[in-house]
Amino acid sequence: MVFPLEQLVKYSENIYEITVAASRRAYQMSRIKDSAIEENDGKVVSLAAKQVFTNEVTFRIEEK
């Protein structure tokens, strides 16, 4: 899977927030050695970005 550029271009919210969410998701997936990474040829960042952009994984901003 290639990085989801179409979703990135169409995204109208805060791009920084979704970028951070995808980065953190990629980190989570790599830490737990998610089997989906191997199915995606080891491309964890593009897989995490796809999950975030397609709302398979959601994120929220926590106020301090």
mmJSON file of the N, C-alpha and C atoms, coordinates in Angstrom:
{"data_MODEL":{"atom_site":{
"group_PDB":["ATOM","ATOM","ATOM","ATOM","ATOM","ATOM","ATOM","ATOM","ATOM","ATOM","ATOM","ATOM","ATOM","ATOM","ATOM","ATOM","ATOM","ATOM","ATOM","ATOM","ATOM","ATOM","ATOM","ATOM","ATOM","ATOM","ATOM","ATOM","ATOM","ATOM","ATOM","ATOM","ATOM","ATOM","ATOM","ATOM","ATOM","ATOM","ATOM","ATOM","ATOM","ATOM","ATOM","ATOM","ATOM","ATOM","ATOM","ATOM","ATOM","ATOM","ATOM","ATOM","ATOM","ATOM","ATOM","ATOM","ATOM","ATOM","ATOM","ATOM","ATOM","ATOM","ATOM","ATOM","ATOM","ATOM","ATOM","ATOM","ATOM","ATOM","ATOM","ATOM","ATOM","ATOM","ATOM","ATOM","ATOM","ATOM","ATOM","ATOM","ATOM","ATOM","ATOM","ATOM","ATOM","ATOM","ATOM","ATOM","ATOM","ATOM","ATOM","ATOM","ATOM","ATOM","ATOM","ATOM","ATOM","ATOM","ATOM","ATOM","ATOM","ATOM","ATOM","ATOM","ATOM","ATOM","ATOM","ATOM","ATOM","ATOM","ATOM","ATOM","ATOM","ATOM","ATOM","ATOM","ATOM","ATOM","ATOM","ATOM","ATOM","ATOM","ATOM","ATOM","ATOM","ATOM","ATOM","ATOM","ATOM","ATOM","ATOM","ATOM","ATOM","ATOM","ATOM","ATOM","ATOM","ATOM","ATOM","ATOM","ATOM","ATOM","ATOM","ATOM","ATOM","ATOM","ATOM","ATOM","ATOM","ATOM","ATOM","ATOM","ATOM","ATOM","ATOM","ATOM","ATOM","ATOM","ATOM","ATOM","ATOM","ATOM","ATOM","ATOM","ATOM","ATOM","ATOM","ATOM","ATOM","ATOM","ATOM","ATOM","ATOM","ATOM","ATOM","ATOM","ATOM","ATOM","ATOM","ATOM","ATOM","ATOM","ATOM","ATOM","ATOM","ATOM","ATOM","ATOM","ATOM","ATOM","ATOM","ATOM"],
"id":[1,2,3,4,5,6,7,8,9,10,11,12,13,14,15,16,17,18,19,20,21,22,23,24,25,26,27,28,29,30,31,32,33,34,35,36,37,38,39,40,41,42,43,44,45,46,47,48,49,50,51,52,53,54,55,56,57,58,59,60,61,62,63,64,65,66,67,68,69,70,71,72,73,74,75,76,77,78,79,80,81,82,83,84,85,86,87,88,89,90,91,92,93,94,95,96,97,98,99,100,101,102,103,104,105,106,107,108,109,110,111,112,113,114,115,116,117,118,119,120,121,122,123,124,125,126,127,128,129,130,131,132,133,134,135,136,137,138,139,140,141,142,143,144,145,146,147,148,149,150,151,152,153,154,155,156,157,158,159,160,161,162,163,164,165,166,167,168,169,170,171,172,173,174,175,176,177,178,179,180,181,182,183,184,185,186,187,188,189,190,191,192],
"type_symbol":["N","C","C","N","C","C","N","C","C","N","C","C","N","C","C","N","C","C","N","C","C","N","C","C","N","C","C","N","C","C","N","C","C","N","C","C","N","C","C","N","C","C","N","C","C","N","C","C","N","C","C","N","C","C","N","C","C","N","C","C","N","C","C","N","C","C","N","C","C","N","C","C","N","C","C","N","C","C","N","C","C","N","C","C","N","C","C","N","C","C","N","C","C","N","C","C","N","C","C","N","C","C","N","C","C","N","C","C","N","C","C","N","C","C","N","C","C","N","C","C","N","C","C","N","C","C","N","C","C","N","C","C","N","C","C","N","C","C","N","C","C","N","C","C","N","C","C","N","C","C","N","C","C","N","C","C","N","C","C","N","C","C","N","C","C","N","C","C","N","C","C","N","C","C","N","C","C","N","C","C","N","C","C","N","C","C","N","C","C","N","C","C"],
"label_atom_id":["N","CA","C","N","CA","C","N","CA","C","N","CA","C","N","CA","C","N","CA","C","N","CA","C","N","CA","C","N","CA","C","N","CA","C","N","CA","C","N","CA","C","N","CA","C","N","CA","C","N","CA","C","N","CA","C","N","CA","C","N","CA","C","N","CA","C","N","CA","C","N","CA","C","N","CA","C","N","CA","C","N","CA","C","N","CA","C","N","CA","C","N","CA","C","N","CA","C","N","CA","C","N","CA","C","N","CA","C","N","CA","C","N","CA","C","N","CA","C","N","CA","C","N","CA","C","N","CA","C","N","CA","C","N","CA","C","N","CA","C","N","CA","C","N","CA","C","N","CA","C","N","CA","C","N","CA","C","N","CA","C","N","CA","C","N","CA","C","N","CA","C","N","CA","C","N","CA","C","N","CA","C","N","CA","C","N","CA","C","N","CA","C","N","CA","C","N","CA","C","N","CA","C","N","CA","C","N","CA","C","N","CA","C","N","CA","C","N","CA","C","N","CA","C"],
"label_alt_id":[null,null,null,null,null,null,null,null,null,null,null,null,null,null,null,null,null,null,null,null,null,null,null,null,null,null,null,null,null,null,null,null,null,null,null,null,null,null,null,null,null,null,null,null,null,null,null,null,null,null,null,null,null,null,null,null,null,null,null,null,null,null,null,null,null,null,null,null,null,null,null,null,null,null,null,null,null,null,null,null,null,null,null,null,null,null,null,null,null,null,null,null,null,null,null,null,null,null,null,null,null,null,null,null,null,null,null,null,null,null,null,null,null,null,null,null,null,null,null,null,null,null,null,null,null,null,null,null,null,null,null,null,null,null,null,null,null,null,null,null,null,null,null,null,null,null,null,null,null,null,null,null,null,null,null,null,null,null,null,null,null,null,null,null,null,null,null,null,null,null,null,null,null,null,null,null,null,null,null,null,null,null,null,null,null,null,null,null,null,null,null,null],
"label_comp_id":["MET","MET","MET","VAL","VAL","VAL","PHE","PHE","PHE","PRO","PRO","PRO","LEU","LEU","LEU","GLU","GLU","GLU","GLN","GLN","GLN","LEU","LEU","LEU","VAL","VAL","VAL","LYS","LYS","LYS","TYR","TYR","TYR","SER","SER","SER","GLU","GLU","GLU","ASN","ASN","ASN","ILE","ILE","ILE","TYR","TYR","TYR","GLU","GLU","GLU","ILE","ILE","ILE","THR","THR","THR","VAL","VAL","VAL","ALA","ALA","ALA","ALA","ALA","ALA","SER","SER","SER","ARG","ARG","ARG","ARG","ARG","ARG","ALA","ALA","ALA","TYR","TYR","TYR","GLN","GLN","GLN","MET","MET","MET","SER","SER","SER","ARG","ARG","ARG","ILE","ILE","ILE","LYS","LYS","LYS","ASP","ASP","ASP","SER","SER","SER","ALA","ALA","ALA","ILE","ILE","ILE","GLU","GLU","GLU","GLU","GLU","GLU","ASN","ASN","ASN","ASP","ASP","ASP","GLY","GLY","GLY","LYS","LYS","LYS","VAL","VAL","VAL","VAL","VAL","VAL","SER","SER","SER","LEU","LEU","LEU","ALA","ALA","ALA","ALA","ALA","ALA","LYS","LYS","LYS","GLN","GLN","GLN","VAL","VAL","VAL","PHE","PHE","PHE","THR","THR","THR","ASN","ASN","ASN","GLU","GLU","GLU","VAL","VAL","VAL","THR","THR","THR","PHE","PHE","PHE","ARG","ARG","ARG","ILE","ILE","ILE","GLU","GLU","GLU","GLU","GLU","GLU","LYS","LYS","LYS"],
"label_asym_id":["A","A","A","A","A","A","A","A","A","A","A","A","A","A","A","A","A","A","A","A","A","A","A","A","A","A","A","A","A","A","A","A","A","A","A","A","A","A","A","A","A","A","A","A","A","A","A","A","A","A","A","A","A","A","A","A","A","A","A","A","A","A","A","A","A","A","A","A","A","A","A","A","A","A","A","A","A","A","A","A","A","A","A","A","A","A","A","A","A","A","A","A","A","A","A","A","A","A","A","A","A","A","A","A","A","A","A","A","A","A","A","A","A","A","A","A","A","A","A","A","A","A","A","A","A","A","A","A","A","A","A","A","A","A","A","A","A","A","A","A","A","A","A","A","A","A","A","A","A","A","A","A","A","A","A","A","A","A","A","A","A","A","A","A","A","A","A","A","A","A","A","A","A","A","A","A","A","A","A","A","A","A","A","A","A","A","A","A","A","A","A","A"],
"label_entity_id":["1","1","1","1","1","1","1","1","1","1","1","1","1","1","1","1","1","1","1","1","1","1","1","1","1","1","1","1","1","1","1","1","1","1","1","1","1","1","1","1","1","1","1","1","1","1","1","1","1","1","1","1","1","1","1","1","1","1","1","1","1","1","1","1","1","1","1","1","1","1","1","1","1","1","1","1","1","1","1","1","1","1","1","1","1","1","1","1","1","1","1","1","1","1","1","1","1","1","1","1","1","1","1","1","1","1","1","1","1","1","1","1","1","1","1","1","1","1","1","1","1","1","1","1","1","1","1","1","1","1","1","1","1","1","1","1","1","1","1","1","1","1","1","1","1","1","1","1","1","1","1","1","1","1","1","1","1","1","1","1","1","1","1","1","1","1","1","1","1","1","1","1","1","1","1","1","1","1","1","1","1","1","1","1","1","1","1","1","1","1","1","1"],
"label_seq_id":[1,1,1,2,2,2,3,3,3,4,4,4,5,5,5,6,6,6,7,7,7,8,8,8,9,9,9,10,10,10,11,11,11,12,12,12,13,13,13,14,14,14,15,15,15,16,16,16,17,17,17,18,18,18,19,19,19,20,20,20,21,21,21,22,22,22,23,23,23,24,24,24,25,25,25,26,26,26,27,27,27,28,28,28,29,29,29,30,30,30,31,31,31,32,32,32,33,33,33,34,34,34,35,35,35,36,36,36,37,37,37,38,38,38,39,39,39,40,40,40,41,41,41,42,42,42,43,43,43,44,44,44,45,45,45,46,46,46,47,47,47,48,48,48,49,49,49,50,50,50,51,51,51,52,52,52,53,53,53,54,54,54,55,55,55,56,56,56,57,57,57,58,58,58,59,59,59,60,60,60,61,61,61,62,62,62,63,63,63,64,64,64],
"pdbx_PDB_ins_code":[null,null,null,null,null,null,null,null,null,null,null,null,null,null,null,null,null,null,null,null,null,null,null,null,null,null,null,null,null,null,null,null,null,null,null,null,null,null,null,null,null,null,null,null,null,null,null,null,null,null,null,null,null,null,null,null,null,null,null,null,null,null,null,null,null,null,null,null,null,null,null,null,null,null,null,null,null,null,null,null,null,null,null,null,null,null,null,null,null,null,null,null,null,null,null,null,null,null,null,null,null,null,null,null,null,null,null,null,null,null,null,null,null,null,null,null,null,null,null,null,null,null,null,null,null,null,null,null,null,null,null,null,null,null,null,null,null,null,null,null,null,null,null,null,null,null,null,null,null,null,null,null,null,null,null,null,null,null,null,null,null,null,null,null,null,null,null,null,null,null,null,null,null,null,null,null,null,null,null,null,null,null,null,null,null,null,null,null,null,null,null,null],
"Cartn_x":[0.833,0.0,0.871,0.521,1.221,0.593,1.335,0.814,-0.474,-1.512,-2.83,-2.868,-2.262,-2.173,-3.531,-4.439,-5.755,-6.475,-6.421,-7.065,-6.362,-5.061,-4.292,-4.688,-4.825,-5.196,-6.606,-7.52,-8.91,-9.144,-8.187,-8.367,-8.457,-9.519,-9.735,-9.53,-9.209,-8.98,-7.512,-7.094,-5.721,-4.765,-3.939,-3.036,-1.966,-1.555,-0.56,-1.111,-2.355,-2.95,-3.025,-3.459,-3.585,-2.217,-1.234,0.122,0.691,0.486,0.948,0.218,-1.084,-1.872,-1.343,-1.042,-0.518,0.869,1.691,3.024,2.938,2.062,1.9,1.313,0.398,-0.168,0.915,1.767,2.868,3.783,4.056,4.895,4.225,2.921,2.183,2.275,2.022,2.017,3.383,4.429,5.768,6.152,5.709,6.019,5.363,4.118,3.423,3.65,4.421,4.718,3.432,2.564,1.282,1.501,0.747,0.895,0.527,-0.267,-0.648,0.555,1.602,2.807,3.435,3.562,4.145,3.271,1.963,1.041,1.153,1.712,1.873,3.341,4.063,5.474,6.35,5.998,6.807,6.643,5.706,5.513,4.527,5.054,4.206,3.612,4.347,3.847,2.672,2.794,1.677,0.455,0.668,-0.445,-1.127,-0.341,-0.901,-1.651,-1.096,-1.764,-3.09,-3.108,-4.358,-5.393,-4.984,-5.914,-6.496,-5.683,-6.158,-7.049,-6.629,-7.41,-8.745,-8.837,-10.091,-10.926,-10.506,-11.211,-11.302,-10.41,-10.31,-9.782,-8.951,-8.434,-8.763,-9.321,-9.647,-8.672,-8.631,-7.758,-8.508,-8.005,-8.58,-7.44,-7.67,-6.691,-7.016,-6.064,-6.268,-5.789,-6.634,-6.273,-5.539,-4.509,-3.747,-4.253],
"Cartn_y":[-1.186,0.0,1.24,2.19,3.461,4.42,5.422,6.431,7.018,7.192,7.633,9.115,9.45,10.849,11.465,10.681,11.231,11.718,10.91,11.311,12.522,12.568,13.698,14.993,14.957,16.142,16.594,15.655,15.987,16.369,16.106,16.347,17.845,18.271,19.708,20.15,19.219,19.561,19.944,19.959,20.321,19.212,19.481,18.473,18.054,18.969,18.637,17.569,17.712,16.75,15.348,15.244,13.922,13.319,14.156,13.671,13.091,13.782,13.285,11.997,11.952,10.743,9.546,9.749,8.661,8.225,9.182,8.848,8.036,8.446,7.716,6.333,6.22,4.91,3.998,4.535,3.746,3.249,4.101,3.713,2.587,2.73,1.686,0.351,0.395,-0.83,-1.495,-0.699,-1.28,-1.857,-1.22,-1.716,-3.067,-3.246,-4.509,-5.532,-5.134,-6.003,-6.536,-5.605,-5.918,-6.743,-7.804,-8.681,-7.978,-6.929,-6.187,-5.514,-5.272,-4.642,-5.544,-6.817,-7.759,-7.893,-7.854,-7.933,-6.702,-5.622,-4.371,-4.152,-5.249,-5.217,-4.419,-4.402,-3.719,-2.215,-1.689,-0.236,0.224,0.428,0.727,2.134,3.103,4.482,4.625,4.056,4.159,3.4,2.279,1.525,2.325,2.921,3.735,4.938,5.597,6.749,6.33,5.193,4.7,4.456,3.841,3.57,4.856,5.868,7.139,7.873,7.952,8.678,8.019,6.705,6.008,5.779,6.362,6.243,4.823,3.949,2.613,2.74,3.742,4.105,5.583,5.919,7.322,7.896,9.206,9.877,11.051,11.491,12.687,13.474,14.744,15.646,15.757,15.478,15.586,16.945,17.632,18.918,18.684,19.446,19.316,20.269],
"Cartn_z":[0.0,0.0,0.0,-0.789,-0.866,0.138,0.542,1.465,0.888,1.715,1.214,0.839,-0.299,-0.707,-1.035,-1.599,-1.923,-0.672,0.396,1.639,2.247,2.114,2.633,1.939,0.631,-0.137,0.216,0.423,0.715,2.174,3.03,4.465,4.739,5.426,5.632,7.083,7.962,9.368,9.573,10.823,11.17,10.735,9.756,9.19,10.199,11.071,12.09,13.023,13.457,14.386,13.787,12.558,11.961,11.653,11.366,11.141,12.429,13.53,14.828,15.179,14.927,15.211,14.417,13.15,12.317,12.803,13.2,13.714,14.991,15.876,17.14,16.896,15.942,15.609,15.036,14.185,13.623,14.738,15.7,16.834,17.63,17.894,18.621,17.882,16.594,15.802,15.785,15.684,15.656,17.018,18.091,19.439,19.721,19.247,19.512,18.393,17.409,16.269,15.618,15.254,14.633,13.36,13.21,12.04,10.731,10.805,9.601,8.947,9.719,9.164,8.109,8.409,7.444,6.208,6.399,5.267,4.377,4.92,4.185,3.799,3.607,3.199,4.155,5.439,6.441,6.462,5.714,5.621,6.695,7.876,9.027,8.978,8.482,8.464,7.501,6.318,5.367,5.878,6.545,7.117,8.225,9.1,10.185,9.626,8.62,8.01,7.388,6.717,6.123,7.211,8.318,9.414,9.987,10.121,10.678,9.684,8.435,7.425,7.1,7.224,6.928,8.178,9.293,10.577,11.102,10.65,11.224,12.657,12.853,14.173,14.369,15.509,15.772,16.785,16.846,17.801,18.405,19.539,20.176,20.803,20.942,21.543,23.02,23.852,25.29,25.765,26.49,27.067,28.376,28.608,29.856,30.889],
"occupancy":[1.0,1.0,1.0,1.0,1.0,1.0,1.0,1.0,1.0,1.0,1.0,1.0,1.0,1.0,1.0,1.0,1.0,1.0,1.0,1.0,1.0,1.0,1.0,1.0,1.0,1.0,1.0,1.0,1.0,1.0,1.0,1.0,1.0,1.0,1.0,1.0,1.0,1.0,1.0,1.0,1.0,1.0,1.0,1.0,1.0,1.0,1.0,1.0,1.0,1.0,1.0,1.0,1.0,1.0,1.0,1.0,1.0,1.0,1.0,1.0,1.0,1.0,1.0,1.0,1.0,1.0,1.0,1.0,1.0,1.0,1.0,1.0,1.0,1.0,1.0,1.0,1.0,1.0,1.0,1.0,1.0,1.0,1.0,1.0,1.0,1.0,1.0,1.0,1.0,1.0,1.0,1.0,1.0,1.0,1.0,1.0,1.0,1.0,1.0,1.0,1.0,1.0,1.0,1.0,1.0,1.0,1.0,1.0,1.0,1.0,1.0,1.0,1.0,1.0,1.0,1.0,1.0,1.0,1.0,1.0,1.0,1.0,1.0,1.0,1.0,1.0,1.0,1.0,1.0,1.0,1.0,1.0,1.0,1.0,1.0,1.0,1.0,1.0,1.0,1.0,1.0,1.0,1.0,1.0,1.0,1.0,1.0,1.0,1.0,1.0,1.0,1.0,1.0,1.0,1.0,1.0,1.0,1.0,1.0,1.0,1.0,1.0,1.0,1.0,1.0,1.0,1.0,1.0,1.0,1.0,1.0,1.0,1.0,1.0,1.0,1.0,1.0,1.0,1.0,1.0,1.0,1.0,1.0,1.0,1.0,1.0,1.0,1.0,1.0,1.0,1.0,1.0],
"B_iso_or_equiv":[0.0,0.0,0.0,0.0,0.0,0.0,0.0,0.0,0.0,0.0,0.0,0.0,0.0,0.0,0.0,0.0,0.0,0.0,0.0,0.0,0.0,0.0,0.0,0.0,0.0,0.0,0.0,0.0,0.0,0.0,0.0,0.0,0.0,0.0,0.0,0.0,0.0,0.0,0.0,0.0,0.0,0.0,0.0,0.0,0.0,0.0,0.0,0.0,0.0,0.0,0.0,0.0,0.0,0.0,0.0,0.0,0.0,0.0,0.0,0.0,0.0,0.0,0.0,0.0,0.0,0.0,0.0,0.0,0.0,0.0,0.0,0.0,0.0,0.0,0.0,0.0,0.0,0.0,0.0,0.0,0.0,0.0,0.0,0.0,0.0,0.0,0.0,0.0,0.0,0.0,0.0,0.0,0.0,0.0,0.0,0.0,0.0,0.0,0.0,0.0,0.0,0.0,0.0,0.0,0.0,0.0,0.0,0.0,0.0,0.0,0.0,0.0,0.0,0.0,0.0,0.0,0.0,0.0,0.0,0.0,0.0,0.0,0.0,0.0,0.0,0.0,0.0,0.0,0.0,0.0,0.0,0.0,0.0,0.0,0.0,0.0,0.0,0.0,0.0,0.0,0.0,0.0,0.0,0.0,0.0,0.0,0.0,0.0,0.0,0.0,0.0,0.0,0.0,0.0,0.0,0.0,0.0,0.0,0.0,0.0,0.0,0.0,0.0,0.0,0.0,0.0,0.0,0.0,0.0,0.0,0.0,0.0,0.0,0.0,0.0,0.0,0.0,0.0,0.0,0.0,0.0,0.0,0.0,0.0,0.0,0.0,0.0,0.0,0.0,0.0,0.0,0.0],
"pdbx_formal_charge":[null,null,null,null,null,null,null,null,null,null,null,null,null,null,null,null,null,null,null,null,null,null,null,null,null,null,null,null,null,null,null,null,null,null,null,null,null,null,null,null,null,null,null,null,null,null,null,null,null,null,null,null,null,null,null,null,null,null,null,null,null,null,null,null,null,null,null,null,null,null,null,null,null,null,null,null,null,null,null,null,null,null,null,null,null,null,null,null,null,null,null,null,null,null,null,null,null,null,null,null,null,null,null,null,null,null,null,null,null,null,null,null,null,null,null,null,null,null,null,null,null,null,null,null,null,null,null,null,null,null,null,null,null,null,null,null,null,null,null,null,null,null,null,null,null,null,null,null,null,null,null,null,null,null,null,null,null,null,null,null,null,null,null,null,null,null,null,null,null,null,null,null,null,null,null,null,null,null,null,null,null,null,null,null,null,null,null,null,null,null,null,null],
"auth_seq_id":[1,1,1,2,2,2,3,3,3,4,4,4,5,5,5,6,6,6,7,7,7,8,8,8,9,9,9,10,10,10,11,11,11,12,12,12,13,13,13,14,14,14,15,15,15,16,16,16,17,17,17,18,18,18,19,19,19,20,20,20,21,21,21,22,22,22,23,23,23,24,24,24,25,25,25,26,26,26,27,27,27,28,28,28,29,29,29,30,30,30,31,31,31,32,32,32,33,33,33,34,34,34,35,35,35,36,36,36,37,37,37,38,38,38,39,39,39,40,40,40,41,41,41,42,42,42,43,43,43,44,44,44,45,45,45,46,46,46,47,47,47,48,48,48,49,49,49,50,50,50,51,51,51,52,52,52,53,53,53,54,54,54,55,55,55,56,56,56,57,57,57,58,58,58,59,59,59,60,60,60,61,61,61,62,62,62,63,63,63,64,64,64],
"auth_comp_id":["MET","MET","MET","VAL","VAL","VAL","PHE","PHE","PHE","PRO","PRO","PRO","LEU","LEU","LEU","GLU","GLU","GLU","GLN","GLN","GLN","LEU","LEU","LEU","VAL","VAL","VAL","LYS","LYS","LYS","TYR","TYR","TYR","SER","SER","SER","GLU","GLU","GLU","ASN","ASN","ASN","ILE","ILE","ILE","TYR","TYR","TYR","GLU","GLU","GLU","ILE","ILE","ILE","THR","THR","THR","VAL","VAL","VAL","ALA","ALA","ALA","ALA","ALA","ALA","SER","SER","SER","ARG","ARG","ARG","ARG","ARG","ARG","ALA","ALA","ALA","TYR","TYR","TYR","GLN","GLN","GLN","MET","MET","MET","SER","SER","SER","ARG","ARG","ARG","ILE","ILE","ILE","LYS","LYS","LYS","ASP","ASP","ASP","SER","SER","SER","ALA","ALA","ALA","ILE","ILE","ILE","GLU","GLU","GLU","GLU","GLU","GLU","ASN","ASN","ASN","ASP","ASP","ASP","GLY","GLY","GLY","LYS","LYS","LYS","VAL","VAL","VAL","VAL","VAL","VAL","SER","SER","SER","LEU","LEU","LEU","ALA","ALA","ALA","ALA","ALA","ALA","LYS","LYS","LYS","GLN","GLN","GLN","VAL","VAL","VAL","PHE","PHE","PHE","THR","THR","THR","ASN","ASN","ASN","GLU","GLU","GLU","VAL","VAL","VAL","THR","THR","THR","PHE","PHE","PHE","ARG","ARG","ARG","ILE","ILE","ILE","GLU","GLU","GLU","GLU","GLU","GLU","LYS","LYS","LYS"],
"auth_asym_id":["A","A","A","A","A","A","A","A","A","A","A","A","A","A","A","A","A","A","A","A","A","A","A","A","A","A","A","A","A","A","A","A","A","A","A","A","A","A","A","A","A","A","A","A","A","A","A","A","A","A","A","A","A","A","A","A","A","A","A","A","A","A","A","A","A","A","A","A","A","A","A","A","A","A","A","A","A","A","A","A","A","A","A","A","A","A","A","A","A","A","A","A","A","A","A","A","A","A","A","A","A","A","A","A","A","A","A","A","A","A","A","A","A","A","A","A","A","A","A","A","A","A","A","A","A","A","A","A","A","A","A","A","A","A","A","A","A","A","A","A","A","A","A","A","A","A","A","A","A","A","A","A","A","A","A","A","A","A","A","A","A","A","A","A","A","A","A","A","A","A","A","A","A","A","A","A","A","A","A","A","A","A","A","A","A","A","A","A","A","A","A","A"],
"auth_atom_id":["N","CA","C","N","CA","C","N","CA","C","N","CA","C","N","CA","C","N","CA","C","N","CA","C","N","CA","C","N","CA","C","N","CA","C","N","CA","C","N","CA","C","N","CA","C","N","CA","C","N","CA","C","N","CA","C","N","CA","C","N","CA","C","N","CA","C","N","CA","C","N","CA","C","N","CA","C","N","CA","C","N","CA","C","N","CA","C","N","CA","C","N","CA","C","N","CA","C","N","CA","C","N","CA","C","N","CA","C","N","CA","C","N","CA","C","N","CA","C","N","CA","C","N","CA","C","N","CA","C","N","CA","C","N","CA","C","N","CA","C","N","CA","C","N","CA","C","N","CA","C","N","CA","C","N","CA","C","N","CA","C","N","CA","C","N","CA","C","N","CA","C","N","CA","C","N","CA","C","N","CA","C","N","CA","C","N","CA","C","N","CA","C","N","CA","C","N","CA","C","N","CA","C","N","CA","C","N","CA","C","N","CA","C","N","CA","C","N","CA","C","N","CA","C"],
"pdbx_PDB_model_num":[1,1,1,1,1,1,1,1,1,1,1,1,1,1,1,1,1,1,1,1,1,1,1,1,1,1,1,1,1,1,1,1,1,1,1,1,1,1,1,1,1,1,1,1,1,1,1,1,1,1,1,1,1,1,1,1,1,1,1,1,1,1,1,1,1,1,1,1,1,1,1,1,1,1,1,1,1,1,1,1,1,1,1,1,1,1,1,1,1,1,1,1,1,1,1,1,1,1,1,1,1,1,1,1,1,1,1,1,1,1,1,1,1,1,1,1,1,1,1,1,1,1,1,1,1,1,1,1,1,1,1,1,1,1,1,1,1,1,1,1,1,1,1,1,1,1,1,1,1,1,1,1,1,1,1,1,1,1,1,1,1,1,1,1,1,1,1,1,1,1,1,1,1,1,1,1,1,1,1,1,1,1,1,1,1,1,1,1,1,1,1,1]
}}}
